[in-house]
């Protein structure tokens, strides 16, 4: 129906005639009628386009209110001027994210810096003898790493071309048993296999269900009893049912971990978005708790608990590591959500929370974060077997002692592009075992050149044993460049890599060319033979996607919300891009060890003598039934961690020593020895997987104290 219809009753006007040429009147009437019709068509098209979805209306409201408050994030359309900073103590209130963009270039003979910033965006200053280094990075910070002195270096002892070129893409053969993906067709909106909310963060809980945690949105698939949308959900893989969970503070891009007592904790976040949901408050300093149990079903579906304790300083994009003494090491983050090329917006510090998630009240500057701004957020952190931390950010790594607040050893820079936010690749601590003294072996893959939709991505991987006498990166490569790629350990010791893009970076509308092929990495094979390919997905899994291992040994893949607010239909030609929709569908990947003939070879009837274990060399027994003709059995202690933005915080797996295995016997009883100390298995919930000839039984949750 036209917006402009003729009245059923014509209006009557008193007309006054003049002597005019009828042909001129006819011509004028025709032109006016044509003009009116064209204008009507334009208005109708415009109104239909603008009123088509709730997303459009909410975007208008968000932008108008954000502009009125002068709080929109730097670098986005309609935002505050680049580099602007809000008054002290204030936070942004926006649905957007900062965009670093491409590095700049400037003069090389300006005044010497007084604060460690430099280059074209900082008054043309140079680094001189600045303590962290004399090279001015393309983003205007002084340092001496390859991120400062290599490609994009503005002044100082610049290296020009990289000292060590990373390898390019390497073809990988198809795995003879690639596994399979269970996913709905692109046209399906079957509510039975949906996450309910965009899956920005995720964790596997003790009841076998998955918790999804998202930011405040103007649309999700679930409404709460108060009439607002749910931004967190509890998904049951066994039934594909999902329940919405309320929270009190905006969890946008938080960090997290499991506490020693088993509670799932989300730390930090972003400002309230009152124009979308006035019931959710400021999350920058928030701490959120969620408790689930393998035996107490009354906890299922309960809301997040937020008793009101806060962290010491605001943190958006913080990483969290559980320590051997049950404390939490919380590092990095943005203070306000504004331009990270301006140090006044950044929080390159760490703080310690006790075993209850209560802050010590002190934020301590961390040099590796400070000197690697703006690539300082969401650092990769792994606990080593001596109690120290491996910390990686940008292209730089070190071994850090938390107790003494000292750098134990700087490690070589990883050749290639940036590896952490906003060009995050993936990082995995490979399986630990007594065979090599639980020595850590760390793999980092993927990354990108800069934060832009046309940024090339890095196919290379670096693998390092940080506690070797002379640690060095062993370089390898994937079949193609991938940003936002994430690796997940499997109980057979292999690593599955999924998700990401071949062009672009993290951020809203900043990625294209989705990388949809599953990659299988076998760390036990020789260099050059470790990669093979699995099945290819029909879905794009871009920014804000997750992957994690379920109790049944399958990999759950969910998420992809690469837009400012949920989008159900692509809108071509937009800047930032709206070519890819918000993906609510959940995919299940069945690895090779459960595919084909292996599907009928699971160990069954697994019984543990205790589900409260201690990392002190003590033992427990495992009984199970195995297929006839079996040749080997292993027991893995597995922690999936807090999953977000391609990071799997605290993710680790330990192969435990066993005795009592009898080859070929269908009834098995193993004596299993726990790791010797809490540096190897820090306190918290774990899953025990029994594998026979590489095929896992259904996992069981235990508590490691």
Secondary structure as the mmCIF struct_conf table of DSSP 4:
data_model
#
loop_
_struct_conf.conf_type_id
_struct_conf.id
_struct_conf.beg_label_comp_id
_struct_conf.beg_label_asym_id
_struct_conf.beg_label_seq_id
_struct_conf.end_label_comp_id
_struct_conf.end_label_asym_id
_struct_conf.end_label_seq_id
BEND BEND1 UNK A 3 UNK A 4
BEND BEND2 UNK A 8 UNK A 9
HELX_RH_AL_P HELX_RH_AL_P1 UNK A 22 UNK A 50
TURN_TY1_P TURN_TY1_P1 UNK A 51 UNK A 51
BEND BEND3 UNK A 52 UNK A 52
HELX_RH_AL_P HELX_RH_AL_P2 UNK A 54 UNK A 69
TURN_TY1_P TURN_TY1_P2 UNK A 70 UNK A 70
HELX_LH_PP_P HELX_LH_PP_P1 UNK A 72 UNK A 73
TURN_TY1_P TURN_TY1_P3 UNK A 74 UNK A 75
BEND BEND4 UNK A 76 UNK A 76
TURN_TY1_P TURN_TY1_P4 UNK A 77 UNK A 78
HELX_LH_PP_P HELX_LH_PP_P2 UNK A 80 UNK A 81
TURN_TY1_P TURN_TY1_P5 UNK A 82 UNK A 83
HELX_LH_PP_P HELX_LH_PP_P3 UNK A 86 UNK A 86
BEND BEND5 UNK A 87 UNK A 87
TURN_TY1_P TURN_TY1_P6 UNK A 88 UNK A 89
BEND BEND6 UNK A 95 UNK A 95
BEND BEND7 UNK A 102 UNK A 102
BEND BEND8 UNK A 108 UNK A 110
HELX_LH_PP_P HELX_LH_PP_P4 UNK A 111 UNK A 111
STRN STRN1 UNK A 112 UNK A 112
HELX_LH_PP_P HELX_LH_PP_P5 UNK A 113 UNK A 113
BEND BEND9 UNK A 114 UNK A 116
STRN STRN2 UNK A 117 UNK A 117
STRN STRN3 UNK A 119 UNK A 119
HELX_RH_3T_P HELX_RH_3T_P1 UNK A 120 UNK A 122
TURN_TY1_P TURN_TY1_P7 UNK A 123 UNK A 124
STRN STRN4 UNK A 125 UNK A 126
TURN_TY1_P TURN_TY1_P8 UNK A 128 UNK A 129
TURN_TY1_P TURN_TY1_P9 UNK A 131 UNK A 132
BEND BEND10 UNK A 134 UNK A 134
STRN STRN5 UNK A 135 UNK A 136
TURN_TY1_P TURN_TY1_P10 UNK A 138 UNK A 139
BEND BEND11 UNK A 140 UNK A 140
STRN STRN6 UNK A 141 UNK A 141
STRN STRN7 UNK A 142 UNK A 143
BEND BEND12 UNK A 145 UNK A 145
HELX_RH_AL_P HELX_RH_AL_P3 UNK A 146 UNK A 149
BEND BEND13 UNK A 150 UNK A 150
TURN_TY1_P TURN_TY1_P11 UNK A 151 UNK A 152
STRN STRN8 UNK A 155 UNK A 155
BEND BEND14 UNK A 156 UNK A 157
BEND BEND15 UNK A 161 UNK A 161
BEND BEND16 UNK A 163 UNK A 164
HELX_LH_PP_P HELX_LH_PP_P6 UNK A 165 UNK A 167
STRN STRN9 UNK A 173 UNK A 174
HELX_LH_PP_P HELX_LH_PP_P7 UNK A 175 UNK A 175
TURN_TY1_P TURN_TY1_P12 UNK A 176 UNK A 177
STRN STRN10 UNK A 180 UNK A 182
TURN_TY1_P TURN_TY1_P13 UNK A 186 UNK A 187
HELX_RH_3T_P HELX_RH_3T_P2 UNK A 191 UNK A 193
STRN STRN11 UNK A 194 UNK A 194
BEND BEND17 UNK A 196 UNK A 197
BEND BEND18 UNK A 200 UNK A 200
STRN STRN12 UNK A 201 UNK A 204
TURN_TY1_P TURN_TY1_P14 UNK A 206 UNK A 207
BEND BEND19 UNK A 208 UNK A 208
STRN STRN13 UNK A 210 UNK A 213
BEND BEND20 UNK A 218 UNK A 218
BEND BEND21 UNK A 221 UNK A 221
STRN STRN14 UNK A 223 UNK A 223
TURN_TY1_P TURN_TY1_P15 UNK A 225 UNK A 226
BEND BEND22 UNK A 227 UNK A 228
STRN STRN15 UNK A 229 UNK A 229
HELX_LH_PP_P HELX_LH_PP_P8 UNK A 230 UNK A 230
BEND BEND23 UNK A 231 UNK A 231
STRN STRN16 UNK A 232 UNK A 236
TURN_TY1_P TURN_TY1_P16 UNK A 237 UNK A 240
STRN STRN17 UNK A 241 UNK A 244
BEND BEND24 UNK A 248 UNK A 248
STRN STRN18 UNK A 249 UNK A 249
TURN_TY1_P TURN_TY1_P17 UNK A 252 UNK A 253
STRN STRN19 UNK A 255 UNK A 258
TURN_TY1_P TURN_TY1_P18 UNK A 260 UNK A 261
BEND BEND25 UNK A 262 UNK A 262
STRN STRN20 UNK A 264 UNK A 267
TURN_TY1_P TURN_TY1_P19 UNK A 274 UNK A 276
TURN_TY1_P TURN_TY1_P20 UNK A 278 UNK A 279
STRN STRN21 UNK A 281 UNK A 281
TURN_TY1_P TURN_TY1_P21 UNK A 284 UNK A 285
STRN STRN22 UNK A 286 UNK A 286
STRN STRN23 UNK A 287 UNK A 290
BEND BEND26 UNK A 294 UNK A 295
HELX_RH_3T_P HELX_RH_3T_P3 UNK A 297 UNK A 299
TURN_TY1_P TURN_TY1_P22 UNK A 300 UNK A 301
HELX_LH_PP_P HELX_LH_PP_P9 UNK A 302 UNK A 304
STRN STRN24 UNK A 305 UNK A 305
BEND BEND27 UNK A 308 UNK A 308
STRN STRN25 UNK A 310 UNK A 310
BEND BEND28 UNK A 312 UNK A 313
STRN STRN26 UNK A 316 UNK A 316
BEND BEND29 UNK A 317 UNK A 317
STRN STRN27 UNK A 319 UNK A 322
TURN_TY1_P TURN_TY1_P23 UNK A 324 UNK A 325
BEND BEND30 UNK A 326 UNK A 326
STRN STRN28 UNK A 328 UNK A 331
STRN STRN29 UNK A 334 UNK A 334
BEND BEND31 UNK A 335 UNK A 338
TURN_TY1_P TURN_TY1_P24 UNK A 340 UNK A 341
BEND BEND32 UNK A 342 UNK A 342
HELX_RH_3T_P HELX_RH_3T_P4 UNK A 343 UNK A 345
STRN STRN30 UNK A 346 UNK A 346
STRN STRN31 UNK A 349 UNK A 353
TURN_TY1_P TURN_TY1_P25 UNK A 355 UNK A 356
BEND BEND33 UNK A 357 UNK A 357
STRN STRN32 UNK A 359 UNK A 359
BEND BEND34 UNK A 361 UNK A 361
STRN STRN33 UNK A 364 UNK A 365
HELX_RH_AL_P HELX_RH_AL_P4 UNK A 367 UNK A 371
TURN_TY1_P TURN_TY1_P26 UNK A 372 UNK A 376
BEND BEND35 UNK A 377 UNK A 378
STRN STRN34 UNK A 380 UNK A 383
TURN_TY1_P TURN_TY1_P27 UNK A 385 UNK A 386
BEND BEND36 UNK A 387 UNK A 387
STRN STRN35 UNK A 389 UNK A 393
TURN_TY1_P TURN_TY1_P28 UNK A 394 UNK A 395
STRN STRN36 UNK A 396 UNK A 401
TURN_TY1_P TURN_TY1_P29 UNK A 402 UNK A 405
STRN STRN37 UNK A 406 UNK A 411
HELX_LH_PP_P HELX_LH_PP_P10 UNK A 412 UNK A 414
BEND BEND37 UNK A 415 UNK A 417
STRN STRN38 UNK A 418 UNK A 418
BEND BEND38 UNK A 420 UNK A 420
TURN_TY1_P TURN_TY1_P30 UNK A 421 UNK A 422
BEND BEND39 UNK A 423 UNK A 423
STRN STRN39 UNK A 426 UNK A 429
HELX_LH_PP_P HELX_LH_PP_P11 UNK A 430 UNK A 431
STRN STRN40 UNK A 432 UNK A 433
HELX_RH_3T_P HELX_RH_3T_P5 UNK A 434 UNK A 436
TURN_TY1_P TURN_TY1_P31 UNK A 437 UNK A 438
STRN STRN41 UNK A 442 UNK A 445
STRN STRN42 UNK A 448 UNK A 448
BEND BEND40 UNK A 449 UNK A 452
TURN_TY1_P TURN_TY1_P32 UNK A 453 UNK A 454
STRN STRN43 UNK A 456 UNK A 457
STRN STRN44 UNK A 460 UNK A 464
TURN_TY1_P TURN_TY1_P33 UNK A 466 UNK A 467
BEND BEND41 UNK A 468 UNK A 468
TURN_TY1_P TURN_TY1_P34 UNK A 469 UNK A 470
HELX_LH_PP_P HELX_LH_PP_P12 UNK A 473 UNK A 473
STRN STRN45 UNK A 474 UNK A 477
BEND BEND42 UNK A 479 UNK A 480
STRN STRN46 UNK A 483 UNK A 483
BEND BEND43 UNK A 484 UNK A 484
STRN STRN47 UNK A 486 UNK A 489
TURN_TY1_P TURN_TY1_P35 UNK A 491 UNK A 492
BEND BEND44 UNK A 493 UNK A 493
STRN STRN48 UNK A 495 UNK A 498
STRN STRN49 UNK A 501 UNK A 504
BEND BEND45 UNK A 506 UNK A 507
TURN_TY1_P TURN_TY1_P36 UNK A 508 UNK A 509
STRN STRN50 UNK A 511 UNK A 514
STRN STRN51 UNK A 517 UNK A 521
TURN_TY1_P TURN_TY1_P37 UNK A 523 UNK A 524
BEND BEND46 UNK A 525 UNK A 525
HELX_LH_PP_P HELX_LH_PP_P13 UNK A 526 UNK A 526
TURN_TY1_P TURN_TY1_P38 UNK A 527 UNK A 528
BEND BEND47 UNK A 529 UNK A 530
STRN STRN52 UNK A 531 UNK A 536
BEND BEND48 UNK A 538 UNK A 539
BEND BEND49 UNK A 543 UNK A 544
STRN STRN53 UNK A 545 UNK A 549
TURN_TY1_P TURN_TY1_P39 UNK A 551 UNK A 552
BEND BEND50 UNK A 553 UNK A 553
HELX_LH_PP_P HELX_LH_PP_P14 UNK A 554 UNK A 554
STRN STRN54 UNK A 555 UNK A 559
BEND BEND51 UNK A 563 UNK A 565
BEND BEND52 UNK A 568 UNK A 569
STRN STRN55 UNK A 571 UNK A 571
TURN_TY1_P TURN_TY1_P40 UNK A 572 UNK A 573
BEND BEND53 UNK A 575 UNK A 576
STRN STRN56 UNK A 578 UNK A 578
BEND BEND54 UNK A 580 UNK A 580
STRN STRN57 UNK A 585 UNK A 585
STRN STRN58 UNK A 587 UNK A 590
HELX_RH_3T_P HELX_RH_3T_P6 UNK A 592 UNK A 594
BEND BEND55 UNK A 595 UNK A 595
HELX_RH_3T_P HELX_RH_3T_P7 UNK A 596 UNK A 600
STRN STRN59 UNK A 604 UNK A 608
BEND BEND56 UNK A 609 UNK A 609
BEND BEND57 UNK A 611 UNK A 611
STRN STRN60 UNK A 612 UNK A 613
TURN_TY1_P TURN_TY1_P41 UNK A 615 UNK A 617
STRN STRN61 UNK A 619 UNK A 625
TURN_TY1_P TURN_TY1_P42 UNK A 628 UNK A 629
STRN STRN62 UNK A 633 UNK A 639
STRN STRN63 UNK A 642 UNK A 644
TURN_TY1_P TURN_TY1_P43 UNK A 645 UNK A 646
STRN STRN64 UNK A 647 UNK A 649
TURN_TY1_P TURN_TY1_P44 UNK A 650 UNK A 650
STRN STRN65 UNK A 652 UNK A 659
TURN_TY1_P TURN_TY1_P45 UNK A 663 UNK A 664
BEND BEND58 UNK A 666 UNK A 666
STRN STRN66 UNK A 667 UNK A 673
BEND BEND59 UNK A 676 UNK A 677
TURN_TY1_P TURN_TY1_P46 UNK A 678 UNK A 680
BEND BEND60 UNK A 681 UNK A 681
BEND BEND61 UNK A 683 UNK A 683
STRN STRN67 UNK A 684 UNK A 692
TURN_TY1_P TURN_TY1_P47 UNK A 693 UNK A 694
STRN STRN68 UNK A 695 UNK A 696
HELX_LH_PP_P HELX_LH_PP_P15 UNK A 697 UNK A 699
STRN STRN69 UNK A 700 UNK A 704
#
